Amino acid sequence: MGWGAATFPPAPAAILIGHEGSFSADEAAKLQTKPNVTPLSLGPKILHADTAAVAALTLSQAACGDWR
C-alpha cells in the first residue's frame, strides 16, 4: 500500500465508511475540501458497510500497530 505508521501524525484518526457503493460525488467532493482527509480504497469490490469497517480497521491496525 505504500503507507505505514511513520506516515501518520501522532493524533487521533477517523475512518469514514460510505454506504454500499461508496460516497456520492457531492459527499466525496465535500470531504476532499477538508484538511487531513486522504481518500483510500479497499479495492474494486463493493463491500457492505459493516464489512468495510472491519476491513479498514484491520488494515489500519496492520499499518499502525496496536493502538493503546
N, C-alpha and C positions, 0 to 999 in steps of 0.2 A: 504494500500500500504506500510505502514511502513516508510514513509519519510515525512518530513514536513519542515517548514521554518527554523528550527534550524539546519537542515542537510546541508543546502546550505550556502556557504560563502557569505558575503555581496559584491557581484560582479556581473557584467553583466552575463547574461546566454544566451545560444543559444539552440534552439530546432531544431534538424536536422531531416527532414522527408524524407524518401526514397520514391521511386516511388511505385505504387501499387505492392505488393508482396515483399516489403522490399528491403534493400540494397543487392547488390551482395555479395558473400562471400569475394571477394577481397576488396570491399569497406568497409565492416564490419571489416575485419582484419586490414586495414589501420587506421580506426577510433579508434579501440581499442588500438593502439600503442600510441595514443595521450594522454597527461596528462589531467586529469579532465574530461574525457569522460566516462559517465555512460550510458550503454545501458538500455533502458526501453521498455517495450512492452505495447501496448494499447489493448492487448487481442488476441484471436485466429482468429478473423475475419479480412479479408483483407479489408482495407478502401481505398477509393480514397485519393490521396494526399491532396486535399483541405479539405476533411472531417477529415483526420488525424490531420491536422494542427489545426483546430478548437478544436478537442477533446484534443490534447496535451496542447494547451493554456488554455483551461478550467480547466484541471487537475492541471496545474502549478499555475493558479490563486487560485484554491481551496486550494492548499497546502501552497502557499507562501503569500497569501493575495493580496490585491490590490497593484499593483506597482505604485509608484508615481514618 
